[in-house]
Amino acid sequence: MERLVQIQHHREDKEKVIIDLYRNQLPEVMLNTVREWTENQTSLKAVNVSMPDDYDIITVSNLKGWLTRAIHEGVTHLTDDELTDFIGIVKDRTYANFRIQDDEPGQDSSKVFFVNIVAGH
Protein backbone atom coordinates (compact mmCIF):
# COMPACT_ATOMS: atom_id res chain seq x y z
CA MET A 1 0.00 0.00 0.00
CA GLU A 2 2.85 2.36 0.82
CA ARG A 3 4.33 1.76 -2.64
CA LEU A 4 1.01 2.64 -4.28
CA VAL A 5 0.91 5.92 -2.36
CA GLN A 6 4.47 6.71 -3.51
CA ILE A 7 3.59 5.96 -7.13
CA GLN A 8 0.49 8.16 -6.94
CA HIS A 9 2.56 10.97 -5.41
CA HIS A 10 5.15 10.72 -8.22
CA ARG A 11 2.38 10.76 -10.81
CA GLU A 12 0.91 13.95 -9.33
CA ASP A 13 4.38 15.53 -9.24
CA LYS A 14 4.92 14.61 -12.90
CA GLU A 15 1.62 16.22 -13.90
CA LYS A 16 2.49 19.40 -11.97
CA VAL A 17 5.88 19.59 -13.69
CA ILE A 18 4.32 19.14 -17.12
CA ILE A 19 1.69 21.82 -16.43
CA ASP A 20 4.40 24.20 -15.19
CA LEU A 21 6.54 23.55 -18.28
CA TYR A 22 3.61 24.14 -20.62
CA ARG A 23 2.31 27.28 -18.92
CA ASN A 24 5.51 28.97 -17.81
CA GLN A 25 8.56 27.66 -19.60
CA LEU A 26 7.47 26.51 -23.06
CA PRO A 27 6.25 29.93 -24.25
CA GLU A 28 9.61 31.50 -23.32
CA VAL A 29 11.56 28.68 -24.97
CA MET A 30 9.37 29.01 -28.07
CA LEU A 31 9.89 32.79 -28.17
CA ASN A 32 13.66 32.47 -27.87
CA THR A 33 13.78 29.70 -30.48
CA VAL A 34 11.77 31.73 -32.99
CA ARG A 35 13.93 34.81 -32.35
CA GLU A 36 17.07 32.74 -32.96
CA TRP A 37 15.63 31.06 -36.06
CA THR A 38 14.51 34.39 -37.58
CA GLU A 39 17.62 36.26 -36.37
CA ASN A 40 15.33 38.75 -34.57
CA GLN A 41 13.64 39.62 -37.87
CA THR A 42 10.37 37.83 -37.16
CA SER A 43 7.56 38.41 -39.62
CA LEU A 44 4.11 37.01 -40.10
CA LYS A 45 2.73 35.99 -43.47
CA ALA A 46 -0.99 35.63 -44.27
CA VAL A 47 -2.52 33.93 -47.28
CA ASN A 48 -6.24 33.57 -48.02
CA VAL A 49 -7.03 29.85 -48.36
CA SER A 50 -10.00 27.52 -48.73
CA MET A 51 -10.49 25.16 -45.79
CA PRO A 52 -13.13 22.58 -44.93
CA ASP A 53 -15.23 23.48 -41.89
CA ASP A 54 -13.90 20.53 -39.90
CA TYR A 55 -10.27 21.67 -40.27
CA ASP A 56 -8.42 23.21 -37.29
CA ILE A 57 -9.37 26.89 -37.59
CA ILE A 58 -9.13 29.63 -34.96
CA THR A 59 -12.10 32.01 -35.30
CA VAL A 60 -11.47 35.61 -34.28
CA SER A 61 -13.90 38.50 -34.13
CA ASN A 62 -11.62 41.11 -32.57
CA LEU A 63 -8.66 41.34 -34.92
CA LYS A 64 -5.26 41.85 -33.39
CA GLY A 65 -3.11 44.54 -34.98
CA TRP A 66 -0.54 42.00 -36.16
CA LEU A 67 -3.24 39.87 -37.81
CA THR A 68 -4.82 42.86 -39.55
CA ARG A 69 -1.44 44.00 -40.89
CA ALA A 70 -0.52 40.49 -42.07
CA ILE A 71 -3.85 40.13 -43.91
CA HIS A 72 -3.72 43.56 -45.55
CA GLU A 73 0.02 43.65 -46.31
CA GLY A 74 0.64 39.94 -46.90
CA VAL A 75 3.68 40.03 -44.61
CA THR A 76 4.29 42.14 -41.51
CA HIS A 77 7.10 42.47 -38.96
CA LEU A 78 6.29 41.44 -35.36
CA THR A 79 7.38 43.04 -32.13
CA ASP A 80 8.30 40.72 -29.25
CA ASP A 81 4.92 41.40 -27.60
CA GLU A 82 3.09 40.57 -30.83
CA LEU A 83 5.14 37.40 -31.30
CA THR A 84 4.32 36.36 -27.73
CA ASP A 85 0.63 37.05 -28.38
CA PHE A 86 0.66 35.04 -31.62
CA ILE A 87 2.43 32.06 -30.00
CA GLY A 88 -0.05 32.12 -27.11
CA ILE A 89 -3.05 32.12 -29.44
CA VAL A 90 -1.78 29.37 -31.75
CA LYS A 91 -0.81 27.15 -28.80
CA ASP A 92 2.95 27.23 -29.25
CA ARG A 93 3.02 26.54 -32.98
CA THR A 94 4.48 28.71 -35.71
CA TYR A 95 1.33 28.71 -37.85
CA ALA A 96 -2.46 28.61 -37.70
CA ASN A 97 -5.57 28.98 -39.80
CA PHE A 98 -7.67 31.98 -38.83
CA ARG A 99 -11.31 32.57 -39.75
CA ILE A 100 -12.25 36.21 -39.54
CA GLN A 101 -15.68 36.63 -37.95
CA ASP A 102 -17.21 39.83 -39.34
CA ASP A 103 -20.55 40.78 -37.81
CA GLU A 104 -21.25 43.65 -40.21
CA PRO A 105 -24.12 43.00 -42.63
CA GLY A 106 -23.03 42.09 -46.13
CA GLN A 107 -19.51 41.08 -45.09
CA ASP A 108 -18.14 37.63 -45.93
CA SER A 109 -17.27 35.91 -42.64
CA SER A 110 -16.01 32.76 -44.31
CA LYS A 111 -12.56 34.05 -45.23
CA VAL A 112 -9.83 31.83 -43.84
CA PHE A 113 -6.18 32.83 -43.73
CA PHE A 114 -3.18 30.56 -43.28
CA VAL A 115 -0.84 32.61 -41.09
CA ASN A 116 2.72 31.59 -40.33
CA ILE A 117 5.96 32.94 -38.95
CA VAL A 118 8.67 33.67 -41.49
CA ALA A 119 12.20 35.01 -41.18
CA GLY A 120 12.83 38.53 -42.41
CA HIS A 121 10.63 41.05 -44.13
Secondary structure, DSSP 8 states (H G I E B T S, - for coil): -HHHHHHHHHHHHHHHHHHHIIIIIHHHHHHHHHHHHHTT-EEEEEEEE---TTS--EEESS--HHHHHHHHHSEEE--HHHHHHHHHHTTS-SEEEEEE---STT--TT-EEEEEEEE--
